[in-house]
């Protein structure tokens, strides 16, 4: 069943347009609250947010919605998405909410929901909530209206939890870390956690003003981080995104390390320590073929999932695997968290750096990526991938890449775009095939 409001990561859109209005936020609070009113106990929802200006508006509307159907609300203020997941479970809440549009600009916002187990909601739960959004809300009687309170120690609780993911014998003394928090949700917690473990921290992107989240900082814009690492002579650079559920790393030479290399590092390290379950890791169809080949050389498997961390998690649970992620930097380490956590992943990377005694440029570059090219083709309507001419070009490309590359073609889940990705040992061949498919799609969509 197609979903009207929920995408691959909650509800997201432009503030005061599409679904991101106070009216919709209140309806989401009422619908999600009603769906999770189960049993006779006093129900509780916890709410966190990133640093966007519109977070105040969305938060207050959600509070009104939840309390109107009888749920008590606990507000955390600015805190990472994985902190909401963690505290939902530890506080025995019935529901967790994160107000964030992740790596998007400040004009956008979103609502992510977590169940009482700390995991993102299932498709069935989201569909049930969507159905309630279009129905009149059943409001609580006056004596049963919920209360709201704000707690001030949520960041401290999260810092304590992420530090516990690092073995007690490991300290980061002597490490110089440049940390880019994207002016986002982790601007307080991430620098504190790394500093408390002994590292020298040079923070950037830690002065949010409501409008500068992800603005030329963070995991999708690493130029500033690269320059700072090299100029400061730091050992490593770490960039989080706006809600801190992903990271990108920069080595001491200023070279970018993506999620594929991080998964290779953490997966093989855990395998050597006997802590990797399922004899492999989970990544998406977009992860580089070089990662798959490297894991095979280590006698480990790569399970591929659809794009989106929720689908990575689904495959991890299906295969009993405790390490997974995306090339974009989402890292899910199920031994420590129920969702992607950039700060926890950063601590594990730093721990590997300390234990190896080697520079980041050696520790973090485990394989050479296969040449990979991704292009997007925008279309105005219809289903160009169903066109026989397009299918013929795709079939020819698959035949040419057989045994020496991969082809991934998929429509975007959020916009009218066809994404065409190919990879193989011959960069010129990859470019030729991607261009041929894109040209065929453009003709079919005209």
Secondary structure, DSSP 8 states (H G I E B T S, - for coil): ---SS-BTTBEEEEBTSTTBSHHHHHHHHHHHHHHT--SSS--EEEEEE-S-TTHHHHHHHHHHHHHHTT-EEEEEEE--HHHHHHHHHHTT-SEEEEE--TTS-TTEEEEEEEETTSSB--HHHHHHHHHHHTS------GGG---EEE-S-HHHHHHHHHHTTS-TT---TT-EEEEE-TTSTTTTHHHHHHHHTT-EEEEES----SS-TTSS-STT--HHHHHHHHHHT-SEEEEE-TTSSBEEEEETTS-EE-HHHHHHHHHHHHHHTT---TTEEEEETTS-HHHHHHHHHTT-EEEEE-SSHHHHHHHHHHHT--EEE-TTSBEEETTT-SS--HHHHHHHHHHHHHHH-S-HHHHS--S----EEEEEEE-SSS-GGG-HHHHHHHHHHHHHHTTTEEEEEEE-SSSSEEEEEEEES-HHHHHHHHHHHHHHHHHHH-
